[in-house]
């Protein structure tokens, strides 16, 4: 769909319930896609259908859905053929050696990256994509009050407690902070960031300064859930030094930001709910808890 972040998915024993706003012409495609997922036995359609985006907050902006992106998205068969061809070209280049071999290998790697990332060339290279060469969005439910969850997340210096790749975040005052994170192959990357929006117990957003090697931005939404806890929706966008191609290469080398975020959020959930210590020995201070 064009606005996947607007849709909530609840799954239990093969029954999937879908909530949230969606454009009318995208409903059938979404429902059919969910029904084809292995293990899904029933789909409960509780979507709020709209003919046009209008003034619905969840339907503003958004990306064009797969299949309607022109050169931005290739079908699986084409991606497979291109990836295999790129691999063959890379191997031939390495075998030949010399200048021509190096050029062939570079072209082969670029071709494989295009196929694996399924992203147009400009975005792969980070050209004209700002913070958004790579987008990651995750949602997790935490069994703690919204006030407590927001309070913890609002202090960025807490991030190293559950974000394994974040080494340090210093509060610089005036809603500014300095970040130091781990990069691939034992490297470190640092930048300054500033808070761009803060609504107590609802939302916090930040963005890196323009002059940073890894431009990035993040926004976190907090909302009470039906279980009396908090639903945390995290969206982070970043532009690695060589765009989405760098993200793809890092993934092939075992450094996958999407998997890292999954692990980070599981640790965050554990810290908030159980107060477990991290490897560094920090503990979560249980403030404003009334359960």
MIDOSE-1310 file (N, C-alpha, C; in nm, 2 decimals, decimal comma, always signed):
residues 291
xxxx	+0,08/-0,12/+0,00/+0,00/+0,00/+0,00/+0,09/+0,12/+0,00; +0,03/+0,24/-0,03/+0,10/+0,36/-0,03/+0,13/+0,42/+0,10; +0,06/+0,37/+0,21/+0,08/+0,43/+0,34/+0,08/+0,31/+0,44; +0,18/+0,22/+0,44/+0,18/+0,11/+0,53/+0,19/+0,14/+0,67
xxxx	+0,25/+0,26/+0,70/+0,26/+0,29/+0,85/+0,13/+0,33/+0,91; +0,02/+0,35/+0,83/-0,11/+0,38/+0,88/-0,19/+0,26/+0,92; -0,14/+0,14/+0,88/-0,21/+0,01/+0,91/-0,15/-0,06/+1,02; -0,24/-0,10/+1,12/-0,20/-0,19/+1,23/-0,24/-0,33/+1,20
xxxx	-0,15/-0,42/+1,23/-0,17/-0,56/+1,21/-0,16/-0,64/+1,34; -0,27/-0,71/+1,37/-0,28/-0,79/+1,49/-0,29/-0,94/+1,45; -0,20/-1,03/+1,49/-0,21/-1,17/+1,45/-0,22/-1,26/+1,57; -0,31/-1,36/+1,56/-0,32/-1,45/+1,67/-0,37/-1,59/+1,62
xxxx	-0,28/-1,69/+1,62/-0,32/-1,82/+1,58/-0,38/-1,83/+1,44; -0,31/-1,76/+1,35/-0,35/-1,76/+1,21/-0,46/-1,67/+1,17; -0,52/-1,59/+1,27/-0,62/-1,49/+1,24/-0,55/-1,35/+1,24; -0,57/-1,28/+1,13/-0,50/-1,15/+1,12/-0,61/-1,04/+1,11
xxxx	-0,60/-0,94/+1,20/-0,69/-0,83/+1,20/-0,62/-0,71/+1,15; -0,68/-0,64/+1,06/-0,62/-0,52/+1,00/-0,70/-0,39/+1,04; -0,63/-0,29/+1,09/-0,70/-0,17/+1,13/-0,63/-0,05/+1,07; -0,70/+0,06/+1,05/-0,63/+0,18/+1,01/-0,69/+0,23/+0,87
xxxx	-0,66/+0,35/+0,83/-0,71/+0,41/+0,71/-0,63/+0,35/+0,59; -0,71/+0,34/+0,48/-0,65/+0,29/+0,35/-0,73/+0,35/+0,24; -0,67/+0,36/+0,12/-0,74/+0,41/+0,00/-0,82/+0,30/-0,06; -0,93/+0,33/-0,11/-1,03/+0,23/-0,16/-0,97/+0,14/-0,26
xxxx	-0,89/+0,19/-0,36/-0,84/+0,10/-0,47/-0,73/+0,01/-0,42; -0,69/+0,02/-0,30/-0,58/-0,06/-0,25/-0,63/-0,17/-0,16; -0,76/-0,17/-0,12/-0,81/-0,27/-0,02/-0,80/-0,41/-0,07; -0,85/-0,44/-0,19/-0,85/-0,58/-0,24/-0,71/-0,64/-0,25
xxxx	-0,62/-0,56/-0,30/-0,48/-0,60/-0,32/-0,42/-0,64/-0,19; -0,44/-0,56/-0,08/-0,39/-0,58/+0,05/-0,45/-0,71/+0,11; -0,58/-0,72/+0,10/-0,65/-0,84/+0,16/-0,60/-0,97/+0,09; -0,59/-0,97/-0,04/-0,55/-1,09/-0,11/-0,41/-1,12/-0,08
xxxx	-0,32/-1,02/-0,06/-0,18/-1,05/-0,03/-0,17/-1,11/+0,11; -0,25/-1,06/+0,21/-0,24/-1,11/+0,34/-0,30/-1,26/+0,34; -0,40/-1,28/+0,27/-0,46/-1,42/+0,26/-0,36/-1,52/+0,21; -0,27/-1,48/+0,12/-0,17/-1,57/+0,06/-0,05/-1,60/+0,15
xxxx	-0,04/-1,53/+0,26/+0,07/-1,55/+0,35/+0,06/-1,69/+0,42; +0,16/-1,77/+0,41/+0,15/-1,90/+0,48/+0,12/-1,89/+0,63; +0,02/-1,97/+0,67/-0,02/-1,97/+0,81/-0,14/-1,88/+0,84; -0,17/-1,79/+0,75/-0,29/-1,71/+0,77/-0,42/-1,79/+0,73
xxxx	-0,51/-1,80/+0,83/-0,63/-1,88/+0,80/-0,75/-1,79/+0,79; -0,75/-1,67/+0,85/-0,86/-1,58/+0,85/-0,81/-1,44/+0,85; -0,88/-1,35/+0,77/-0,84/-1,21/+0,77/-0,97/-1,13/+0,82; -0,95/-1,05/+0,92/-1,06/-0,97/+0,98/-1,04/-0,83/+0,93
xxxx	-1,12/-0,78/+0,83/-1,10/-0,65/+0,77/-1,17/-0,55/+0,86; -1,09/-0,47/+0,93/-1,15/-0,36/+1,01/-1,09/-0,23/+0,96; -1,05/-0,22/+0,83/-0,99/-0,11/+0,77/-1,09/+0,01/+0,76; -1,04/+0,13/+0,77/-1,12/+0,25/+0,74/-1,10/+0,29/+0,60
xxxx	-1,19/+0,27/+0,51/-1,17/+0,29/+0,36/-1,20/+0,44/+0,32; -1,12/+0,49/+0,24/-1,13/+0,63/+0,19/-1,11/+0,63/+0,04; -1,19/+0,70/-0,03/-1,18/+0,72/-0,18/-1,06/+0,80/-0,21; -1,03/+0,91/-0,13/-0,92/+1,00/-0,15/-0,85/+1,02/-0,02
xxxx	-0,73/+1,07/-0,02/-0,66/+1,10/+0,11/-0,73/+1,21/+0,19; -0,79/+1,31/+0,13/-0,86/+1,41/+0,20/-0,77/+1,47/+0,31; -0,83/+1,48/+0,43/-0,76/+1,53/+0,54/-0,72/+1,43/+0,64; -0,73/+1,30/+0,60/-0,70/+1,19/+0,69/-0,55/+1,19/+0,72
xxxx	-0,51/+1,21/+0,84/-0,36/+1,22/+0,88/-0,28/+1,11/+0,83; -0,33/+0,98/+0,84/-0,25/+0,87/+0,81/-0,23/+0,85/+0,66; -0,31/+0,92/+0,58/-0,30/+0,91/+0,43/-0,23/+1,02/+0,37; -0,16/+1,10/+0,44/-0,09/+1,22/+0,38/+0,05/+1,17/+0,34
xxxx	+0,10/+1,22/+0,23/+0,24/+1,19/+0,19/+0,24/+1,04/+0,15; +0,35/+0,97/+0,18/+0,36/+0,83/+0,16/+0,43/+0,80/+0,03; +0,47/+0,68/+0,01/+0,54/+0,64/-0,11/+0,44/+0,57/-0,21; +0,48/+0,57/-0,33/+0,40/+0,50/-0,43/+0,41/+0,35/-0,41
xxxx	+0,31/+0,27/-0,41/+0,32/+0,13/-0,38/+0,40/+0,05/-0,48; +0,45/-0,06/-0,44/+0,53/-0,15/-0,53/+0,44/-0,18/-0,65; +0,50/-0,19/-0,77/+0,43/-0,21/-0,89/+0,38/-0,09/-0,96; +0,39/+0,03/-0,89/+0,35/+0,15/-0,96/+0,46/+0,25/-0,95
xxxx	+0,59/+0,20/-0,94/+0,70/+0,29/-0,92/+0,79/+0,31/-1,04; +0,74/+0,26/-1,16/+0,82/+0,28/-1,27/+0,96/+0,20/-1,26; +1,07/+0,27/-1,28/+1,20/+0,21/-1,27/+1,24/+0,19/-1,13; +1,16/+0,23/-1,03/+1,20/+0,22/-0,89/+1,18/+0,07/-0,84
xxxx	+1,10/+0,00/-0,90/+1,07/-0,14/-0,85/+1,07/-0,24/-0,97; +1,15/-0,35/-0,95/+1,15/-0,45/-1,05/+1,07/-0,58/-0,99; +1,01/-0,65/-1,08/+0,95/-0,78/-1,04/+1,05/-0,88/-1,00; +1,02/-0,98/-0,91/+1,12/-1,08/-0,86/+1,20/-1,15/-0,97
xxxx	+1,13/-1,19/-1,08/+1,20/-1,26/-1,19/+1,31/-1,18/-1,25; +1,28/-1,05/-1,27/+1,39/-0,96/-1,33/+1,50/-0,94/-1,23; +1,47/-0,92/-1,10/+1,57/-0,90/-1,00/+1,66/-1,03/-0,99; +1,60/-1,15/-1,00/+1,68/-1,27/-1,00/+1,78/-1,28/-1,11
xxxx	+1,73/-1,25/-1,24/+1,82/-1,26/-1,35/+1,93/-1,15/-1,34; +1,90/-1,03/-1,30/+2,00/-0,93/-1,29/+2,10/-0,96/-1,19; +2,05/-1,01/-1,07/+2,15/-1,05/-0,96/+2,24/-1,16/-1,01; +2,19/-1,26/-1,08/+2,28/-1,37/-1,13/+2,38/-1,31/-1,23
xxxx	+2,33/-1,23/-1,32/+2,42/-1,17/-1,42/+2,53/-1,08/-1,35; +2,49/-1,00/-1,25/+2,58/-0,92/-1,18/+2,69/-1,01/-1,11; +2,64/-1,12/-1,05/+2,74/-1,21/-0,99/+2,84/-1,27/-1,08; +2,79/-1,31/-1,20/+2,88/-1,36/-1,30/+2,98/-1,26/-1,35
xxxx	+2,93/-1,14/-1,37/+3,02/-1,03/-1,42/+3,13/-1,00/-1,31; +3,09/-1,00/-1,18/+3,18/-0,98/-1,08/+3,29/-1,08/-1,07; +3,24/-1,21/-1,08/+3,34/-1,32/-1,08/+3,44/-1,32/-1,20; +3,38/-1,28/-1,32/+3,47/-1,27/-1,44/+3,57/-1,16/-1,42
xxxx	+3,53/-1,05/-1,36/+3,62/-0,94/-1,34/+3,73/-0,97/-1,25; +3,69/-1,04/-1,14/+3,80/-1,08/-1,04/+3,90/-1,18/-1,10; +3,85/-1,26/-1,19/+3,93/-1,36/-1,25/+4,03/-1,30/-1,35; +3,98/-1,20/-1,42/+4,06/-1,13/-1,52/+4,17/-1,04/-1,46
xxxx	+4,13/-0,97/-1,36/+4,22/-0,87/-1,30/+4,25/-0,75/-1,38; +4,34/-0,67/-1,34/+4,37/-0,55/-1,41/+4,27/-0,44/-1,41; +4,28/-0,34/-1,49/+4,19/-0,23/-1,49/+4,05/-0,27/-1,54; +4,05/-0,34/-1,65/+3,92/-0,39/-1,71/+3,85/-0,48/-1,61
xxxx	+3,93/-0,57/-1,55/+3,87/-0,66/-1,45/+3,81/-0,59/-1,33; +3,88/-0,48/-1,28/+3,83/-0,41/-1,17/+3,70/-0,33/-1,21; +3,69/-0,28/-1,33/+3,57/-0,21/-1,38/+3,46/-0,31/-1,39; +3,49/-0,43/-1,44/+3,38/-0,53/-1,46/+3,33/-0,57/-1,32
xxxx	+3,42/-0,59/-1,23/+3,38/-0,63/-1,09/+3,29/-0,52/-1,03; +3,33/-0,39/-1,04/+3,26/-0,28/-0,99/+3,12/-0,27/-1,05; +3,11/-0,29/-1,18/+2,98/-0,29/-1,25/+2,89/-0,41/-1,20; +2,95/-0,52/-1,18/+2,88/-0,64/-1,14/+2,82/-0,62/-1,00
xxxx	+2,91/-0,56/-0,91/+2,86/-0,54/-0,77/+2,75/-0,44/-0,77; +2,76/-0,33/-0,85/+2,65/-0,23/-0,86/+2,52/-0,29/-0,91; +2,54/-0,38/-1,01/+2,42/-0,45/-1,06/+2,35/-0,54/-0,96; +2,43/-0,61/-0,88/+2,38/-0,69/-0,78/+2,31/-0,61/-0,67
xxxx	+2,37/-0,50/-0,64/+2,31/-0,41/-0,53/+2,18/-0,36/-0,58; +2,17/-0,32/-0,71/+2,04/-0,27/-0,77/+1,93/-0,38/-0,76; +1,97/-0,50/-0,79/+1,87/-0,61/-0,78/+1,83/-0,64/-0,64; +1,93/-0,65/-0,54/+1,90/-0,69/-0,41/+1,82/-0,58/-0,34
xxxx	+1,85/-0,45/-0,36/+1,78/-0,34/-0,29/+1,65/-0,30/-0,36; +1,64/-0,34/-0,49/+1,52/-0,31/-0,56/+1,49/-0,16/-0,56; +1,60/-0,08/-0,57/+1,59/+0,07/-0,56/+1,66/+0,13/-0,68; +1,60/+0,24/-0,73/+1,65/+0,30/-0,85/+1,79/+0,35/-0,82
xxxx	+1,86/+0,38/-0,93/+2,01/+0,41/-0,92/+2,03/+0,53/-0,84; +1,95/+0,64/-0,86/+1,98/+0,77/-0,79/+1,97/+0,75/-0,64; +1,86/+0,67/-0,60/+1,84/+0,65/-0,45/+1,95/+0,56/-0,40; +1,99/+0,46/-0,48/+2,10/+0,37/-0,43/+2,23/+0,45/-0,40
xxxx	+2,25/+0,55/-0,48/+2,37/+0,64/-0,47/+2,35/+0,75/-0,37; +2,23/+0,76/-0,31/+2,21/+0,87/-0,22/+2,19/+1,00/-0,28; +2,16/+1,01/-0,41/+2,14/+1,13/-0,48/+2,00/+1,18/-0,47; +1,98/+1,30/-0,43/+1,85/+1,37/-0,42/+1,75/+1,29/-0,33
xxxx	+1,81/+1,21/-0,23/+1,72/+1,13/-0,14/+1,72/+1,19/+0,00; +1,81/+1,29/+0,03/+1,81/+1,35/+0,16/+1,83/+1,24/+0,27; +1,74/+1,23/+0,37/+1,75/+1,13/+0,47/+1,70/+1,00/+0,43; +1,64/+0,98/+0,31/+1,55/+0,87/+0,29/+1,61/+0,77/+0,19
xxxx	+1,74/+0,75/+0,18/+1,79/+0,64/+0,10/+1,74/+0,51/+0,15; +1,73/+0,49/+0,28/+1,68/+0,37/+0,35/+1,58/+0,41/+0,45; +1,46/+0,34/+0,45/+1,36/+0,37/+0,55/+1,34/+0,24/+0,63; +1,33/+0,25/+0,76/+1,30/+0,14/+0,85/+1,18/+0,18/+0,94
xxxx	+1,08/+0,09/+0,95/+0,97/+0,12/+1,04/+0,93/+0,00/+1,11; +0,92/+0,01/+1,24/+0,88/-0,10/+1,33/+0,78/-0,06/+1,43; +0,70/-0,15/+1,48/+0,60/-0,12/+1,59/+0,61/-0,23/+1,69; +0,61/-0,19/+1,82/+0,62/-0,28/+1,93/+0,52/-0,24/+2,04
xxxx	+0,47/-0,33/+2,11/+0,38/-0,30/+2,23/+0,46/-0,33/+2,36; +0,46/-0,23/+2,44/+0,53/-0,24/+2,57/+0,42/-0,23/+2,68; +0,43/-0,32/+2,78/+0,34/-0,32/+2,89/+0,38/-0,23/+3,00; +0,37/-0,10/+2,97/+0,40/+0,01/+3,07/+0,33/+0,13/+3,03
xxxx	+0,30/+0,22/+3,12/+0,22/+0,35/+3,09/+0,29/+0,43/+2,98; +0,21/+0,51/+2,91/+0,27/+0,59/+2,80/+0,37/+0,69/+2,86; +0,33/+0,75/+2,98/+0,42/+0,85/+3,04/+0,56/+0,79/+3,07; +0,57/+0,67/+3,12/+0,70/+0,61/+3,15/+0,78/+0,58/+3,02
xxxx	+0,71/+0,53/+2,92/+0,78/+0,49/+2,80/+0,83/+0,62/+2,73; +0,75/+0,72/+2,72/+0,79/+0,85/+2,66/+0,91/+0,91/+2,74; +0,90/+0,91/+2,87/+1,00/+0,97/+2,95/+1,14/+0,90/+2,93; +1,14/+0,77/+2,91/+1,26/+0,70/+2,89/+1,32/+0,74/+2,75
xxxx	+1,23/+0,73/+2,65/+1,28/+0,76/+2,51/+1,32/+0,90/+2,49; +1,25/+0,99/+2,56/+1,28/+1,13/+2,55/+1,42/+1,17/+2,59; +1,49/+1,09/+2,67/+1,63/+1,11/+2,71/+1,72/+1,03/+2,62; +1,77/+1,09/+2,51/+1,85/+1,01/+2,42/+1,97/+0,95/+2,48
xxxx	+2,02/+1,00/+2,59/+2,14/+0,93/+2,65/+2,11/+0,80/+2,70; +1,98/+0,76/+2,70/+1,94/+0,62/+2,74/+1,96/+0,52/+2,62; +1,97/+0,57/+2,50/+1,98/+0,48/+2,39/+2,08/+0,37/+2,39; +2,21/+0,40/+2,44/+2,31/+0,29/+2,45/+2,26/+0,18/+2,54
xxxx	+2,17/+0,20/+2,62/+2,12/+0,09/+2,71/+2,05/-0,02/+2,63; +1,99/+0,02/+2,52/+1,92/-0,09/+2,44/+1,95/-0,09/+2,30; +2,02/+0,01/+2,24/+2,06/+0,01/+2,11/+2,21/-0,04/+2,10; +2,23/-0,16/+2,05/+2,36/-0,22/+2,06/+2,46/-0,15/+1,98
xxxx	+2,42/-0,08/+1,87/+2,52/-0,01/+1,78/+2,55/+0,13/+1,82; +2,47/+0,18/+1,92/+2,49/+0,32/+1,97/+2,59/+0,31/+2,09; +2,70/+0,38/+2,07/+2,81/+0,38/+2,18/+2,78/+0,49/+2,28; +2,74/+0,60/+2,24/+2,72/+0,72/+2,33/+2,63/+0,82/+2,27
xxxx	+2,55/+0,88/+2,35/+2,47/+1,00/+2,31/+2,49/+1,11/+2,42; +2,54/+1,22/+2,39/+2,56/+1,33/+2,48/+2,45/+1,44/+2,46; +2,39/+1,48/+2,57/+2,30/+1,59/+2,56/+2,38/+1,73/+2,56; +2,36/+1,80/+2,45/+2,43/+1,92/+2,43/+2,35/+2,05/+2,47
xxxx	+2,23/+2,02/+2,52/+2,14/+2,13/+2,56/+2,07/+2,19/+2,44; +1,96/+2,26/+2,46/+1,88/+2,33/+2,36/+1,83/+2,23/+2,25; +1,79/+2,11/+2,30/+1,74/+2,01/+2,21/+1,84/+1,96/+2,11; +1,97/+1,96/+2,14/+2,07/+1,91/+2,06/+2,15/+1,80/+2,13
xxxx	+2,20/+1,71/+2,05/+2,27/+1,60/+2,10/+2,38/+1,55/+2,01; +2,48/+1,48/+2,07/+2,60/+1,43/+1,99/+2,59/+1,28/+2,00; +2,60/+1,21/+1,88/+2,58/+1,07/+1,87/+2,71/+1,00/+1,82; +2,75/+0,89/+1,88/+2,86/+0,81/+1,84/+2,81/+0,67/+1,82
xxxx	+2,82/+0,61/+1,70/+2,76/+0,48/+1,68/+2,87/+0,39/+1,61; +2,85/+0,26/+1,63/+2,94/+0,16/+1,57/+2,90/+0,15/+1,42; +3,00/+0,14/+1,34/+2,98/+0,11/+1,19/+3,04/-0,02/+1,16; +3,03/-0,06/+1,03/+3,08/-0,19/+0,99/+3,23/-0,20/+1,00
xxxx	+3,28/-0,32/+1,02/+3,42/-0,35/+1,03/+3,49/-0,27/+1,14; +3,43/-0,25/+1,25/+3,49/-0,19/+1,37/+3,50/-0,04/+1,36; +3,44/+0,02/+1,26/+3,45/+0,17/+1,25/+3,35/+0,24/+1,35; +3,37/+0,37/+1,37/+3,27/+0,45/+1,44/+3,23/+0,57/+1,36
xxxx	+3,11/+0,61/+1,37/+3,06/+0,73/+1,30/+2,99/+0,82/+1,41; +3,01/+0,95/+1,39/+2,95/+1,05/+1,49/+2,88/+1,16/+1,41; +2,78/+1,22/+1,48/+2,72/+1,34/+1,42/+2,64/+1,41/+1,53; +2,60/+1,53/+1,50/+2,51/+1,61/+1,59/+2,37/+1,60/+1,54
xxxx	+2,27/+1,60/+1,63/+2,13/+1,60/+1,59/+2,05/+1,70/+1,67; +1,93/+1,73/+1,63/+1,85/+1,82/+1,70/+1,70/+1,77/+1,69; +1,63/+1,79/+1,80/+1,49/+1,76/+1,81/+1,41/+1,85/+1,72; +1,33/+1,80/+1,63/+1,25/+1,88/+1,54/+1,10/+1,89/+1,59
xxxx	+1,06/+1,80/+1,67/+0,92/+1,80/+1,72/+0,91/+1,72/+1,85; +0,84/+1,77/+1,94/+0,81/+1,70/+2,07/+0,67/+1,73/+2,12; +0,59/+1,63/+2,13/+0,46/+1,64/+2,19/+0,46/+1,54/+2,31; +0,45/+1,59/+2,43/+0,46/+1,50/+2,55/+0,37/+1,38/+2,54
xxxx	+0,43/+1,26/+2,56/+0,35/+1,14/+2,56/+0,29/+1,10/+2,43; +0,32/+1,17/+2,32/+0,26/+1,14/+2,19/+0,37/+1,12/+2,08; +0,47/+1,21/+2,08/+0,56/+1,20/+1,96/+0,69/+1,27/+1,99; +0,79/+1,22/+1,94/+0,92/+1,29/+1,94/+0,99/+1,26/+1,81
xxxx	+1,05/+1,36/+1,75/+1,12/+1,35/+1,62/+1,25/+1,42/+1,63; +1,35/+1,37/+1,55/+1,48/+1,44/+1,55/+1,54/+1,42/+1,41; +1,64/+1,50/+1,38/+1,71/+1,49/+1,25/+1,86/+1,52/+1,27; +1,95/+1,47/+1,19/+2,09/+1,50/+1,20/+2,12/+1,63/+1,13
xxxx	+2,23/+1,69/+1,17/+2,27/+1,81/+1,10/+2,31/+1,78/+0,95; +2,31/+1,88/+0,87/+2,33/+1,85/+0,73/+2,48/+1,80/+0,70; +2,57/+1,86/+0,78/+2,71/+1,82/+0,76/+2,75/+1,70/+0,84; +2,69/+1,58/+0,80/+2,72/+1,46/+0,87/+2,74/+1,35/+0,77
xxxx	+2,83/+1,25/+0,79/+2,86/+1,15/+0,69/+2,74/+1,05/+0,67; +2,65/+1,04/+0,77/+2,53/+0,96/+0,76/+2,41/+1,04/+0,80; +2,35/+1,10/+0,70/+2,23/+1,18/+0,73/+2,12/+1,09/+0,77; +2,05/+1,13/+0,88/+1,94/+1,04/+0,93/+1,84/+1,13/+1,00
xxxx	+1,72/+1,07/+1,02/+1,61/+1,13/+1,09/+1,53/+1,02/+1,15; +1,46/+1,05/+1,26/+1,37/+0,95/+1,32/+1,25/+1,02/+1,38; +1,15/+0,94/+1,39/+1,02/+0,99/+1,46/+0,96/+0,87/+1,53; +0,92/+0,89/+1,65/+0,86/+0,78/+1,73/+0,72/+0,83/+1,78
xxxx	+0,62/+0,75/+1,76/+0,48/+0,78/+1,81/+0,45/+0,69/+1,92; +0,38/+0,74/+2,02/+0,34/+0,67/+2,14/+0,19/+0,68/+2,16; +0,13/+0,57/+2,18/-0,02/+0,57/+2,20/-0,06/+0,46/+2,29; -0,16/+0,48/+2,38/-0,21/+0,37/+2,47/-0,27/+0,26/+2,38
xxxx	-0,24/+0,13/+2,42/-0,30/+0,02/+2,35/-0,42/-0,04/+2,43; -0,48/-0,14/+2,37/-0,60/-0,19/+2,44/-0,57/-0,28/+2,56; -0,44/-0,31/+2,58/-0,40/-0,39/+2,69/-0,35/-0,30/+2,81; -0,37/-0,18/+2,80/-0,33/-0,09/+2,91/-0,18/-0,05/+2,90
xxxx	-0,11/-0,09/+2,80/+0,03/-0,05/+2,78/+0,05/+0,06/+2,68; +0,16/+0,05/+2,61/+0,19/+0,15/+2,51/+0,23/+0,09/+2,38; +0,17/+0,14/+2,27/+0,22/+0,10/+2,14/+0,32/+0,20/+2,09; +0,44/+0,15/+2,06/+0,55/+0,24/+2,01/+0,58/+0,21/+1,87
xxxx	+0,56/+0,32/+1,78/+0,59/+0,30/+1,64/+0,71/+0,39/+1,61; +0,82/+0,32/+1,56/+0,94/+0,39/+1,53/+0,97/+0,39/+1,38; +1,00/+0,51/+1,33/+1,04/+0,51/+1,19/+1,17/+0,59/+1,18; +1,27/+0,53/+1,12/+1,40/+0,59/+1,10/+1,44/+0,59/+0,95
xxxx	+1,49/+0,70/+0,90/+1,53/+0,71/+0,77/+1,68/+0,76/+0,77; +1,76/+0,69/+0,69/+1,90/+0,74/+0,69/+1,96/+0,72/+0,55; +2,06/+0,79/+0,52/+2,13/+0,79/+0,40/+2,28/+0,75/+0,42; +2,31/+0,63/+0,40/+2,45/+0,58/+0,42/+2,54/+0,66/+0,32
xxxx	+2,68/+0,65/+0,34/+2,77/+0,72/+0,25/+2,75/+0,69/+0,10; +2,71/+0,57/+0,06/+2,68/+0,54/-0,08/+2,54/+0,50/-0,09; +2,45/+0,57/-0,02/+2,30/+0,55/-0,04/+2,26/+0,40/-0,01; +2,15/+0,36/-0,07/+2,10/+0,23/-0,05/+2,19/+0,12/-0,09
xxxx	+2,29/+0,15/-0,18/+2,39/+0,05/-0,22/+2,47/+0,02/-0,10; +2,51/+0,12/-0,02/+2,58/+0,09/+0,11/+2,50/+0,01/+0,20; +2,37/+0,03/+0,21/+2,29/-0,05/+0,30/+2,29/-0,20/+0,25; +2,28/-0,22/+0,12/+2,27/-0,35/+0,07/+2,41/-0,42/+0,09
xxxx	+2,52/-0,35/+0,07/+2,65/-0,41/+0,09/+2,67/-0,45/+0,24; +2,62/-0,36/+0,33/+2,63/-0,38/+0,47/+2,55/-0,51/+0,51; +2,43/-0,52/+0,45/+2,35/-0,63/+0,47/+2,42/-0,76/+0,43; +2,48/-0,76/+0,31/+2,55/-0,88/+0,27/+2,67/-0,91/+0,36
xxxx	+2,73/-0,81/+0,42/+2,84/-0,84/+0,51/+2,79/-0,87/+0,66; +2,66/-0,88/+0,68/+2,61/-0,91/+0,81/+2,58/-0,80/+0,90; +2,57/-0,67/+0,85/+2,54/-0,56/+0,92/+2,41/-0,50/+0,87; +2,30/-0,55/+0,92/+2,17/-0,52/+0,87/+2,09/-0,43/+0,97
xxxx	+2,07/-0,30/+0,94/+2,00/-0,21/+1,03/+1,86/-0,25/+1,07; +1,79/-0,32/+0,97/+1,65/-0,36/+1,00/+1,65/-0,46/+1,11; +1,74/-0,56/+1,10/+1,75/-0,66/+1,20/+1,80/-0,60/+1,34; +1,89/-0,51/+1,33/+1,94/-0,44/+1,45/+1,83/-0,37/+1,52
xxxx	+1,74/-0,31/+1,45/+1,63/-0,24/+1,51/+1,54/-0,34/+1,58; +1,51/-0,45/+1,52/+1,43/-0,56/+1,58/+1,49/-0,60/+1,72; +1,62/-0,62/+1,72/+1,69/-0,66/+1,84/+1,68/-0,55/+1,94; +1,71/-0,43/+1,90/+1,71/-0,31/+1,99/+1,57/-0,30/+2,06
xxxx	+1,46/-0,31/+1,98/+1,33/-0,29/+2,04/+1,29/-0,40/+2,14; +1,34/-0,52/+2,11/+1,32/-0,63/+2,20/+1,39/-0,60/+2,34; +1,51/-0,55/+2,33/+1,59/-0,51/+2,45/+1,52/-0,39/+2,52; +1,47/-0,30/+2,44/+1,39/-0,19/+2,50/+1,27/-0,23/+2,58
xxxx	+1,20/-0,32/+2,52/+1,08/-0,38/+2,58/+1,12/-0,45/+2,71; +1,22/-0,53/+2,71/+1,27/-0,60/+2,83/+1,31/-0,50/+2,94; +1,38/-0,39/+2,90/+1,43/-0,30/+3,00/+1,31/-0,23/+3,06; +1,21/-0,19/+2,99/+1,10/-0,11/+3,04/+1,01/-0,21/+3,13
xxxx	+0,99/-0,33/+3,08/+0,89/-0,41/+3,15/+0,96/-0,49/+3,27; +1,08/-0,52/+3,26/+1,15/-0,60/+3,36/+1,26/-0,54/+3,43; +1,31/-0,42/+3,38/+1,42/-0,35/+3,44/+1,55/-0,43/+3,43; +1,57/-0,52/+3,33/+1,69/-0,60/+3,32/+1,81/-0,51/+3,28
xxxx	+1,92/-0,55/+3,33/+2,04/-0,48/+3,30/+2,09/-0,51/+3,16; +2,17/-0,42/+3,10/+2,23/-0,44/+2,97/+2,37/-0,49/+3,00; +2,44/-0,52/+2,89/+2,58/-0,57/+2,90/+2,67/-0,47/+2,97; +2,63/-0,34/+2,96/+2,71/-0,23/+3,02/+2,68/-0,22/+3,17
xxxx	+2,58/-0,29/+3,22/+2,55/-0,28/+3,36/+2,45/-0,18/+3,40; +2,39/-0,11/+3,30/+2,29/+0,00/+3,33/+2,16/-0,07/+3,37; +2,08/+0,00/+3,45/+1,95/-0,05/+3,48/+1,85/+0,06/+3,45; +1,73/+0,02/+3,42/+1,63/+0,12/+3,39/+1,57/+0,17/+3,53
xxxx	+1,56/+0,30/+3,55/+1,50/+0,35/+3,67/+1,35/+0,35/+3,65; +1,28/+0,28/+3,73/+1,14/+0,27/+3,72/+1,07/+0,40/+3,77; +1,05/+0,50/+3,69/+0,99/+0,62/+3,73/+0,85/+0,63/+3,68; +0,76/+0,69/+3,76/+0,62/+0,71/+3,73/+0,55/+0,58/+3,69
xxx	+0,58/+0,48/+3,76/+0,51/+0,35/+3,74/+0,40/+0,33/+3,84; +0,28/+0,30/+3,79/+0,17/+0,28/+3,87/+0,09/+0,17/+3,81; +0,13/+0,05/+3,83/+0,07/-0,07/+3,78/+0,04/-0,17/+3,89
